[in-house]
């Protein structure tokens, strides 16, 4: 006879714990502290955050990484990249130094900033560890961001951060420095004899500093690279890359466990899709143009400021007096984003569809236009005032054009020859620009190709606002929305024309 032990847990049943012990138990994880602004992201975050913060923090960091990658594609120098990205970092991912607060790193504001930075990095790790290409790109841009922050960090706080790291390096003794003094002096450029004797030196495996070995800036002996303290950034950056690559590999192995979470999977998929082109929403302030009169009759002259996707739709509409459904949807929402009222939009489309009667227009097209503006439809559509203008990311990834359709992005959906012809029709004739656009398209950098054309078409105006200091670097960030393209083009051209008229008036007065 088998004796039943009431205290024994049946292996076929789940061991349950009293809910009171769970509810009032001491938390296993504690809030992490961030003594330094810089972070190697070796320890993952453990505390809970809201789902809204989970997505928003990742999007804010993604904006920065996309700008850094765009600067790389446009062959900007490190100094130009720093100048361009610094105001964006202050806006989206601000990290203040300990010296900015009397309380130092204990300041709640600093801890909140560093917490957002910490969490957003690991959230994007989840999103970009699924494929080798995403892991490689993520490592490259995160390394560039870390390098930028390391170079602009306060010298004292940077040294405190480096001292706190457990990196695999060995300090060179004074005796060894004296023995190798002449070799160190000969192998290290721009080094004085006093720097060899008084400066700090470290020994590391030469594989960890390939950048210094490649440019022949250090002395190598017995498989060890002798690195001066001024080049310690290369050692720290190599350690950052090694830890990040290892962390991404481990994250990729754990990804299948997230498939069961219906809350996180859609967010992570959305973030990974946006790594090519960050998604962008259009705020009401983005549509406001001082001095601009947007009516049905003003669309033709304003089309000179349209991006290529909308310029193609406008030209097709004028040529055929008609657009198919998705073309009308994309163009209507763009015009709505310009500030065109629903009444003027109805007038514009009715005047454009010259080959149909009023009865046909009212029956087949009028309702859709009113629906896009939120004038008719369900409660959700009305409360949201209709649909938002399409961003570049949405145009690129949704509803590819079929036969006879004109919507979409010409940089992606046109052949190279047809794209070149369209660009020439719109006035882009520079061979270097056309060659650069072709290279961008072949490498699937469609938004970079569009920005390249914009910068060429407005090179005089951009140079002037930079010289005058009237526009900051954040005002000239990478364009990822057609309506942003229009607004920036309109303001640049109008500003220069206004200055010309003012100078002419001043000359007449004198």
Backbone torsions as a table, in degrees:
resi	resn	phi	psi	omega
1	UNK	NA	131.9	-177.5
2	UNK	-88.3	129.2	-179.1
3	UNK	-87.5	130.4	178.3
4	UNK	-87.2	119.6	177.6
5	UNK	-95.7	114.7	-176.1
6	UNK	-67.3	-22.0	-178.1
7	UNK	-88.3	-8.9	-176.2
8	UNK	-84.6	137.6	179.2
9	UNK	-88.4	126.9	177.8
10	UNK	-66.2	122.5	-178.6
11	UNK	-63.9	-19.8	-179.5
12	UNK	-87.0	-3.7	178.5
13	UNK	-119.4	151.5	-179.3
14	UNK	-74.0	134.9	177.2
15	UNK	-73.9	119.8	-178.7
16	UNK	-100.6	146.7	179.2
17	UNK	-114.4	143.0	179.4
18	UNK	-53.9	128.8	-176.3
19	UNK	-61.9	-27.2	178.6
20	UNK	-66.8	-36.7	178.0
21	UNK	-67.7	-34.1	176.6
22	UNK	-69.0	-44.1	-173.9
23	UNK	-67.2	-40.0	-174.2
24	UNK	-105.4	13.3	179.6
25	UNK	-72.6	155.3	176.7
26	UNK	-69.4	132.7	-179.1
27	UNK	-57.7	138.5	179.5
28	UNK	-74.8	-29.2	-176.8
29	UNK	-115.7	147.5	-179.9
30	UNK	-120.3	160.1	177.9
31	UNK	-63.4	129.8	-178.5
32	UNK	-80.3	151.7	177.9
33	UNK	-107.2	148.2	-176.8
34	UNK	-125.3	90.1	-177.5
35	UNK	-72.7	-19.7	-176.5
36	UNK	-124.1	153.3	176.6
37	UNK	-73.1	-38.6	177.2
38	UNK	-76.8	154.1	-175.8
39	UNK	-151.8	132.4	174.7
40	UNK	-88.8	-4.3	176.9
41	UNK	55.4	45.8	179.8
42	UNK	-83.8	-34.5	-178.0
43	UNK	-104.4	122.6	-179.5
44	UNK	-71.0	154.5	177.4
45	UNK	-69.8	153.5	-173.9
46	UNK	-126.6	-20.5	-176.4
47	UNK	-83.7	166.3	-177.4
48	UNK	-84.9	147.1	173.0
49	UNK	-133.7	164.8	178.4
50	UNK	-73.0	152.0	180.0
51	UNK	-64.2	-33.2	177.7
52	UNK	-64.3	-42.1	177.3
53	UNK	-66.2	-37.2	178.7
54	UNK	-53.3	-46.9	-177.4
55	UNK	-78.4	-44.8	-174.8
56	UNK	-66.7	-41.6	179.6
57	UNK	-62.8	-40.1	179.1
58	UNK	-66.2	-39.4	179.4
59	UNK	-64.9	-41.1	179.4
60	UNK	-62.3	-41.5	178.8
61	UNK	-69.4	-36.5	-179.7
62	UNK	-63.1	-34.0	176.4
63	UNK	-59.6	-43.4	-178.7
64	UNK	-66.7	-46.8	-178.4
65	UNK	-62.9	-38.2	179.1
66	UNK	-65.5	-38.1	178.3
67	UNK	-67.4	-39.3	178.5
68	UNK	-63.7	-43.0	179.1
69	UNK	-66.6	-37.8	178.1
70	UNK	-63.7	-40.0	177.1
71	UNK	-62.2	-37.5	177.7
72	UNK	-65.4	-43.4	179.8
73	UNK	-64.7	-30.3	-178.4
74	UNK	-91.8	12.1	174.5
75	UNK	57.5	40.8	176.0
76	UNK	-79.9	145.8	178.1
77	UNK	-71.7	161.7	176.7
78	UNK	-55.7	-37.4	179.8
79	UNK	-67.3	-40.5	178.5
80	UNK	-67.4	-38.6	177.9
81	UNK	-63.7	-43.3	178.4
82	UNK	-61.8	-44.1	179.6
83	UNK	-63.4	-35.5	-178.6
84	UNK	-75.9	-40.7	-171.8
85	UNK	-85.2	-27.5	-174.5
86	UNK	-54.5	-50.5	178.8
87	UNK	-65.2	-28.6	177.4
88	UNK	-71.4	-36.7	174.8
89	UNK	-63.0	-41.9	178.4
90	UNK	-62.8	-27.7	-177.6
91	UNK	-86.1	-43.7	-171.1
92	UNK	-105.6	-30.4	-173.6
93	UNK	-144.3	59.8	-174.0
94	UNK	-70.9	136.4	175.3
95	UNK	-135.4	109.2	179.5
96	UNK	-90.0	151.9	179.9
97	UNK	-75.2	161.2	177.7
98	UNK	-61.7	-31.4	-178.0
99	UNK	-72.1	-9.0	-179.8
100	UNK	-79.5	-7.4	-178.9
101	UNK	-130.9	138.7	176.8
102	UNK	-61.5	-26.1	-179.4
103	UNK	-84.9	-5.3	-179.3
104	UNK	69.4	-145.8	-177.4
105	UNK	-68.5	-12.3	179.0
106	UNK	-77.3	-8.1	-180.0
107	UNK	-62.7	131.7	-178.5
108	UNK	-61.7	-36.4	179.9
109	UNK	-62.2	-44.1	179.1
110	UNK	-66.0	-40.0	179.6
111	UNK	-64.5	-39.2	178.9
112	UNK	-65.9	-40.4	177.9
113	UNK	-61.6	-45.5	-176.9
114	UNK	-73.3	-29.0	175.3
115	UNK	-65.9	-42.7	177.5
116	UNK	-63.1	-42.6	178.6
117	UNK	-62.0	-42.7	-179.0
118	UNK	-64.7	-50.0	-177.8
119	UNK	-66.1	-43.1	-176.4
120	UNK	-63.1	-34.5	177.5
121	UNK	-62.6	-46.6	-176.8
122	UNK	-73.9	-27.7	175.2
123	UNK	-65.2	-43.9	178.4
124	UNK	-70.2	-26.0	172.2
125	UNK	-58.6	-43.5	178.6
126	UNK	-62.5	-38.1	-175.6
127	UNK	-76.1	-29.9	-170.8
128	UNK	-115.0	21.9	178.7
129	UNK	-104.9	4.0	-173.7
130	UNK	-74.3	-34.2	-178.0
131	UNK	-126.8	160.1	-179.6
132	UNK	-64.1	-39.2	-179.2
133	UNK	-64.0	-44.7	179.1
134	UNK	-64.9	-39.3	179.2
135	UNK	-64.7	-41.3	-179.5
136	UNK	-66.5	-43.8	179.4
137	UNK	-66.2	-40.8	-179.6
138	UNK	-64.2	-42.2	178.5
139	UNK	-62.8	-39.9	-178.1
140	UNK	-65.7	-49.0	-176.0
141	UNK	-74.3	-34.0	176.0
142	UNK	-66.8	-36.8	175.5
143	UNK	-63.6	-39.1	178.0
144	UNK	-65.9	-39.7	177.9
145	UNK	-64.9	-42.4	179.2
146	UNK	-64.8	-40.8	179.2
147	UNK	-61.6	-44.1	179.7
148	UNK	-60.1	-45.2	-179.3
149	UNK	-68.5	-37.8	-179.2
150	UNK	-64.8	-41.4	-178.6
151	UNK	-69.7	-31.8	-177.8
152	UNK	-95.1	3.8	-179.6
153	UNK	-74.5	150.1	174.2
154	UNK	-58.3	136.7	-173.5
155	UNK	-58.5	-42.8	-178.1
156	UNK	-67.5	-45.1	-179.2
157	UNK	-69.9	-31.6	176.3
158	UNK	-65.1	-42.1	179.1
159	UNK	-67.3	-37.5	176.1
160	UNK	-61.9	-39.7	178.6
161	UNK	-65.5	-45.3	-179.8
162	UNK	-62.8	-39.0	-179.9
163	UNK	-65.8	-25.5	-178.8
164	UNK	-82.7	-8.1	-176.9
165	UNK	-84.0	146.6	175.5
166	UNK	-104.3	62.3	-179.4
167	UNK	-84.0	155.5	-175.9
168	UNK	-84.4	76.9	175.0
169	UNK	-138.2	160.0	-175.1
170	UNK	-129.4	129.6	179.4
171	UNK	-70.0	138.1	179.5
172	UNK	-83.1	128.1	-178.0
173	UNK	-72.0	160.5	179.2
174	UNK	-62.3	-35.5	-179.5
175	UNK	-65.8	-42.5	179.7
176	UNK	-69.7	-34.3	177.0
177	UNK	-63.0	-42.1	179.1
178	UNK	-65.7	-36.7	180.0
179	UNK	-67.0	-39.4	-176.0
180	UNK	-102.8	16.6	-172.9
181	UNK	-56.9	-46.5	-177.4
182	UNK	-67.9	-39.0	177.6
183	UNK	-64.9	-42.7	179.1
184	UNK	-63.9	-39.1	-178.9
185	UNK	-68.3	-39.0	-178.7
186	UNK	-74.5	-34.4	-173.7
187	UNK	-86.9	-19.3	-176.5
188	UNK	-106.3	114.4	-178.0
189	UNK	-69.2	154.5	176.3
190	UNK	55.5	40.1	-178.5
191	UNK	-119.5	133.6	177.9
192	UNK	-94.7	161.9	-179.7
193	UNK	-63.5	-35.2	178.5
194	UNK	-65.8	-31.4	178.5
195	UNK	-66.7	-35.6	178.9
196	UNK	-67.1	-40.9	-175.1
197	UNK	-78.5	-40.1	-172.7
198	UNK	-100.3	-24.4	-176.1
199	UNK	-76.5	161.1	177.7
200	UNK	-84.4	143.2	-179.9
201	UNK	-131.8	149.6	179.8
202	UNK	-131.1	148.9	175.2
203	UNK	-110.1	127.8	177.5
204	UNK	-139.3	162.0	173.5
205	UNK	-63.1	135.4	-172.5
206	UNK	-64.8	-20.0	178.9
207	UNK	-68.4	-20.9	-176.7
208	UNK	-81.1	-13.0	-179.8
209	UNK	-127.3	59.9	-176.9
210	UNK	-62.0	-30.1	-179.1
211	UNK	-64.3	-41.7	-180.0
212	UNK	-72.5	-35.9	178.5
213	UNK	-67.9	-41.5	-177.9
214	UNK	-63.1	-40.1	-178.4
215	UNK	-90.6	4.9	175.4
216	UNK	56.0	50.7	-179.5
217	UNK	-107.7	6.1	-178.2
218	UNK	-141.4	165.4	176.8
219	UNK	-97.2	132.3	-178.3
220	UNK	-120.8	131.6	179.0
221	UNK	-151.3	129.7	177.6
222	UNK	61.0	33.0	-179.9
223	UNK	79.4	1.5	179.8
224	UNK	-109.9	137.9	176.4
225	UNK	-101.1	129.2	-179.9
226	UNK	-96.2	109.6	-171.2
227	UNK	-111.2	126.1	175.9
228	UNK	-72.2	160.6	-175.4
229	UNK	-62.5	-29.2	-179.2
230	UNK	-68.5	-18.1	179.1
231	UNK	-101.8	18.6	-175.8
232	UNK	-66.1	-19.3	178.2
233	UNK	-59.3	-37.8	179.6
234	UNK	-63.8	-37.4	178.6
235	UNK	-68.1	-46.1	-179.7
236	UNK	-64.0	-41.3	-179.5
237	UNK	-66.2	-37.4	176.8
238	UNK	-63.8	-41.4	176.3
239	UNK	-64.2	-37.7	177.4
240	UNK	-62.0	-47.0	179.8
241	UNK	-62.6	-43.2	-177.6
242	UNK	-63.5	-43.8	-179.5
243	UNK	-68.8	-38.4	-179.7
244	UNK	-67.1	-43.1	178.9
245	UNK	-62.4	-41.7	177.6
246	UNK	-65.3	-40.8	178.9
247	UNK	-65.1	-37.5	178.7
248	UNK	-67.2	-36.9	176.9
249	UNK	-63.1	-44.2	178.5
250	UNK	-65.4	-38.5	178.9
251	UNK	-64.8	-39.3	179.7
252	UNK	-61.5	-35.4	178.7
253	UNK	-69.5	-29.8	-177.2
254	UNK	-89.1	-7.0	-175.9
255	UNK	-59.1	-39.5	-179.6
256	UNK	-55.4	-24.7	-180.0
257	UNK	-69.2	-22.6	-178.4
258	UNK	-82.3	-10.5	-177.4
259	UNK	-62.4	-25.4	-178.3
260	UNK	-81.7	-11.4	-178.0
261	UNK	-91.4	107.0	-177.6
262	UNK	-73.7	-13.5	-179.4
263	UNK	-83.6	-42.8	-172.7
264	UNK	-87.2	-35.3	-174.9
265	UNK	-56.7	-47.2	178.4
266	UNK	-61.8	-37.3	179.7
267	UNK	-65.5	-45.6	-178.9
268	UNK	-65.5	-39.0	177.5
269	UNK	-64.5	-39.8	178.8
270	UNK	-63.7	-41.4	-179.8
271	UNK	-66.0	-43.1	-179.2
272	UNK	-66.1	-35.3	176.8
273	UNK	-67.9	-30.1	-177.9
274	UNK	-84.3	0.0	-179.9
275	UNK	-68.1	-30.6	177.0
276	UNK	-69.4	-49.7	178.4
277	UNK	-139.1	116.4	-179.5
278	UNK	-61.9	138.9	176.7
279	UNK	-68.6	150.3	-177.0
280	UNK	-140.4	134.6	174.8
281	UNK	-106.2	150.3	-175.8
282	UNK	-102.7	114.4	177.5
283	UNK	-81.0	162.0	179.6
284	UNK	-60.6	-33.8	-179.7
285	UNK	-67.6	-23.8	-179.7
286	UNK	-72.3	-19.3	-178.4
287	UNK	-93.5	-10.3	-176.6
288	UNK	-77.7	124.4	177.9
289	UNK	-125.7	112.5	-179.4
290	UNK	-69.1	128.4	178.0
291	UNK	83.7	-3.0	-178.7
292	UNK	-93.4	130.3	177.1
293	UNK	-107.3	111.3	-176.8
294	UNK	-103.6	104.9	175.7
295	UNK	-129.1	172.5	179.4
296	UNK	-59.9	-35.9	-177.4
297	UNK	-77.6	-12.6	-176.4
298	UNK	-97.5	0.3	-177.5
299	UNK	-66.9	-41.5	-178.4
300	UNK	-59.2	-51.3	178.2
301	UNK	-67.3	-31.5	179.5
302	UNK	-73.9	-16.9	-177.9
303	UNK	-63.4	-16.5	176.5
304	UNK	-64.8	-20.8	179.4
305	UNK	-96.6	2.7	-176.3
306	UNK	-76.4	148.6	169.7
307	UNK	-68.5	168.5	-172.3
308	UNK	-61.9	-34.9	-179.1
309	UNK	-63.6	-44.1	-179.5
310	UNK	-78.7	-30.9	175.7
311	UNK	-63.7	-40.3	178.4
312	UNK	-64.4	-41.9	177.8
313	UNK	-63.9	-41.3	-179.1
314	UNK	-66.4	-42.7	179.3
315	UNK	-65.9	-39.9	177.9
316	UNK	-64.7	-40.5	178.5
317	UNK	-62.7	-43.1	179.9
318	UNK	-69.4	-29.7	-178.9
319	UNK	-78.5	-44.1	-173.6
320	UNK	-103.2	-9.0	-176.2
321	UNK	58.1	28.9	-179.4
322	UNK	-168.0	150.5	170.9
323	UNK	-136.7	146.4	177.0
324	UNK	-76.0	176.7	-166.6
325	UNK	-54.4	-56.1	-174.7
326	UNK	-68.6	-28.7	174.1
327	UNK	-66.6	-42.4	176.9
328	UNK	-64.9	-40.2	-179.6
329	UNK	-63.7	-49.5	-179.0
330	UNK	-61.8	-42.9	-176.4
331	UNK	-74.7	-38.1	179.3
332	UNK	-62.4	-43.9	-179.6
333	UNK	-68.7	-33.4	175.1
334	UNK	-63.8	-45.8	178.5
335	UNK	-64.2	-35.8	175.7
336	UNK	-62.0	-40.6	178.3
337	UNK	-66.6	-24.5	176.4
338	UNK	-70.9	-20.2	-176.3
339	UNK	109.6	9.8	178.1
340	UNK	-72.2	126.4	-178.9
341	UNK	-71.6	164.0	-179.5
342	UNK	-63.5	-39.6	-179.8
343	UNK	-63.5	-44.6	178.1
344	UNK	-67.6	-33.3	179.0
345	UNK	-66.1	-40.8	176.6
346	UNK	-62.9	-40.4	177.6
347	UNK	-64.2	-42.4	-179.3
348	UNK	-60.0	-48.4	-177.8
349	UNK	-69.2	-37.0	179.2
350	UNK	-65.1	-40.5	178.2
351	UNK	-69.5	-29.6	-179.4
352	UNK	-75.9	-34.4	179.3
353	UNK	-86.8	78.1	-173.5
354	UNK	-79.4	-16.2	-171.7
355	UNK	-95.7	6.1	-179.6
356	UNK	-123.9	163.7	-179.0
357	UNK	-87.0	167.2	176.9
358	UNK	-61.8	-37.8	-179.2
359	UNK	-63.0	-44.6	179.5
360	UNK	-65.0	-42.0	-180.0
361	UNK	-62.7	-46.5	-179.4
362	UNK	-65.2	-31.7	-176.6
363	UNK	-80.5	-38.2	-170.0
364	UNK	-107.7	-21.4	-171.4
365	UNK	-125.1	-29.0	-172.8
366	UNK	-61.3	-43.7	-176.6
367	UNK	-63.0	-41.9	-178.1
368	UNK	-62.4	-39.0	178.8
369	UNK	-65.9	-44.8	177.8
370	UNK	-63.5	-35.8	179.0
371	UNK	-65.3	-40.6	179.0
372	UNK	-62.8	-31.2	179.2
373	UNK	-87.4	-4.4	179.4
374	UNK	81.4	15.7	-179.9
375	UNK	-78.9	-27.8	176.8
376	UNK	-135.3	167.3	-179.7
377	UNK	115.2	-168.6	-178.6
378	UNK	-69.6	171.0	-178.5
379	UNK	-61.9	-39.0	-178.6
380	UNK	-63.3	-38.8	179.4
381	UNK	-67.5	-42.3	-178.7
382	UNK	-67.6	-41.6	179.7
383	UNK	-63.8	-35.8	179.4
384	UNK	-85.1	6.2	-179.4
385	UNK	54.9	41.5	176.2
386	UNK	85.9	-156.5	-175.7
387	UNK	-100.5	154.4	179.7
388	UNK	-87.0	151.4	175.4
389	UNK	-59.3	145.9	-177.3
390	UNK	-71.6	136.8	172.9
391	UNK	-84.4	170.5	178.1
392	UNK	-61.2	-39.3	-179.4
393	UNK	-62.5	-40.7	-179.8
394	UNK	-69.6	-40.2	179.3
395	UNK	-65.0	-36.0	-177.9
396	UNK	-74.7	-33.4	-169.3
397	UNK	-103.8	-14.3	-175.0
398	UNK	-120.9	144.0	173.6
399	UNK	52.2	65.9	176.8
400	UNK	-61.8	144.0	-175.9
401	UNK	-70.3	144.4	175.6
402	UNK	-104.3	-164.2	-178.7
403	UNK	-64.4	130.1	178.4
404	UNK	80.4	2.3	179.9
405	UNK	-101.6	151.3	-173.7
406	UNK	-120.3	1.5	-177.9
407	UNK	-80.9	-175.1	-178.7
408	UNK	94.8	-166.0	-178.9
409	UNK	-110.5	118.8	179.2
410	UNK	-58.5	-31.9	-179.2
411	UNK	-67.4	-24.1	178.8
412	UNK	-102.5	-40.7	-169.2
413	UNK	-96.9	-7.1	176.5
414	UNK	-95.7	152.6	169.6
415	UNK	-70.0	163.2	-177.0
416	UNK	-61.9	-41.1	-179.3
417	UNK	-66.5	-44.9	178.9
418	UNK	-65.3	-36.0	177.6
419	UNK	-64.7	-45.0	179.2
420	UNK	-61.9	-40.1	178.8
421	UNK	-64.1	-42.6	179.7
422	UNK	-64.6	-40.8	178.7
423	UNK	-63.2	-40.2	179.4
424	UNK	-67.2	-35.8	177.5
425	UNK	-63.6	-35.6	-178.8
426	UNK	-85.2	2.5	173.4
427	UNK	106.4	3.4	179.4
428	UNK	-90.0	107.1	-175.2
429	UNK	-120.4	-7.6	-178.4
430	UNK	-67.0	125.3	-176.1
431	UNK	-66.5	-37.8	179.1
432	UNK	-64.3	-39.1	178.3
433	UNK	-66.0	-45.2	179.6
434	UNK	-63.6	-38.0	177.7
435	UNK	-66.9	-41.8	177.8
436	UNK	-64.4	-38.8	177.5
437	UNK	-62.7	-42.3	179.4
438	UNK	-61.1	-42.9	178.6
439	UNK	-64.5	-41.8	178.8
440	UNK	-62.4	-42.4	-178.6
441	UNK	-66.3	-40.6	179.2
442	UNK	-63.6	-30.8	179.2
443	UNK	-94.9	10.2	175.9
444	UNK	63.0	32.2	175.9
445	UNK	-102.5	69.2	-169.9
446	UNK	-67.9	-41.5	-179.0
447	UNK	-70.3	-27.6	175.8
448	UNK	-68.5	-38.6	177.0
449	UNK	-61.8	-42.1	179.2
450	UNK	-64.9	-42.7	177.9
451	UNK	-66.7	-31.9	177.6
452	UNK	-63.0	-44.0	178.5
453	UNK	-65.1	-41.8	179.3
454	UNK	-60.0	-46.4	-177.5
455	UNK	-65.7	-34.6	177.1
456	UNK	-68.9	-42.5	-177.5
457	UNK	-70.1	-21.6	-176.8
458	UNK	-123.0	26.1	-174.2
459	UNK	-61.7	-37.7	179.2
460	UNK	-66.6	-45.7	-178.5
461	UNK	-67.0	-39.3	-179.9
462	UNK	-65.5	-41.8	178.5
463	UNK	-61.8	-38.5	-177.4
464	UNK	-68.9	-45.4	-178.5
465	UNK	-68.4	-27.7	175.7
466	UNK	-71.0	-44.0	-179.8
467	UNK	-65.9	-38.9	-180.0
468	UNK	-74.2	-22.1	-175.9
469	UNK	76.2	13.9	-179.2
470	UNK	-76.2	-23.7	177.2
471	UNK	-117.7	137.0	176.5
472	UNK	-89.0	171.4	-179.3
473	UNK	-63.0	-34.1	179.7
474	UNK	-66.2	-24.0	178.2
475	UNK	-77.4	-9.7	-178.6
476	UNK	-122.0	30.3	179.0
477	UNK	-71.3	174.5	-175.8
478	UNK	-62.7	132.6	-178.9
479	UNK	-80.3	126.9	178.8
480	UNK	-131.0	20.9	178.3
481	UNK	-149.6	132.5	-179.5
482	UNK	-56.8	-38.3	-179.5
483	UNK	-70.0	-30.9	173.5
484	UNK	-65.4	-38.9	176.2
485	UNK	-58.0	-49.0	-178.0
486	UNK	-62.9	-47.7	-176.5
487	UNK	-62.5	-44.0	-178.9
488	UNK	-66.2	-41.9	178.5
489	UNK	-63.0	-44.3	-178.5
490	UNK	-63.1	-44.8	-177.8
491	UNK	-68.3	-38.6	179.4
492	UNK	-66.0	-49.0	-178.3
493	UNK	-66.7	-42.2	-178.7
494	UNK	-68.5	-37.0	179.3
495	UNK	-64.4	-42.6	179.6
496	UNK	-68.7	-39.8	178.4
497	UNK	-64.8	-39.7	178.3
498	UNK	-63.4	-40.3	178.3
499	UNK	-65.5	-37.0	179.9
500	UNK	-66.2	-43.3	179.3
501	UNK	-64.5	-38.4	-179.8
502	UNK	-66.6	-41.9	-179.9
503	UNK	-66.3	-36.8	177.0
504	UNK	-64.6	-40.9	178.0
505	UNK	-64.3	-39.8	178.5
506	UNK	-64.7	-39.1	178.7
507	UNK	-65.6	-37.1	179.6
508	UNK	-67.4	-36.3	-179.4
509	UNK	-68.3	-36.4	179.6
510	UNK	-77.2	NA	NA
